[in-house]
């Protein structure tokens, strides 16, 4: 049981770190006045990944409780 809790905590920390990185990347793109089509696509992809990461974090937290 303790190992599973430890593994869950490490996974949660990694997911939260990845979410923070994605948030920073999205924020950097959102600060720009104009985005090229490639940058618009990148921003959309980053936002989808960030949302998926948030969902995974919430699922792990609810599973841990």
N, C-alpha and C positions, 0 to 999 in steps of 0.2 A: 504494500500500500504506500509506503514512504517513497519508494522508487517511482511509482506512478505519479505521485504528487510532485516530486522533484522534476520528473520529465515534463509534466504539464506546466510547471512554473518556467522551465527553460523555454519550452515551446511558446508560451505566452509572451515571455520577454522578447523572443526573436520576432514574433508577429508584431508586437508593439513597436519595436525598433524599425522594422520594415515599413510599418504604417507611417511612422514619423518621417522616414526618408521619402516615401511617396508624397506625403503632405507637403514637404519642402519643395519637391520637384513641381508639384501642381501649383503651389504658391508662386514659384519663380516664373512659370509660364503665365499665370494669371496677372502678373504685374506688367506684362508687356502690353503695349498699346495695340500692336498688330501681330497676328500669328500667321505664319505661312500655312498652307494646307497640311504640310507634313507635321508642323508643330500643333495644329488643331487636332490631328489624328493622334499624335503623341499625348496631348492633354486628355483626350477622351479615354485613351487606353490607360493612362495613369489613374484617372478618376475611377475607372472600373476596377482596377487592381486594388486601389485604396479602399473602395467599398467592400470588395471581397475580403480584404484583410480585416476590415472592421467586423464584418459578419463572422469571420473565423474567430476573432478575439472574443466576441460576445458569446459564441457557441461554446468556446473553451471555458469561459468564465461561468456560464450557466451549468455546464457539465461538472465543473469543480465544486459547485455548491451542493 
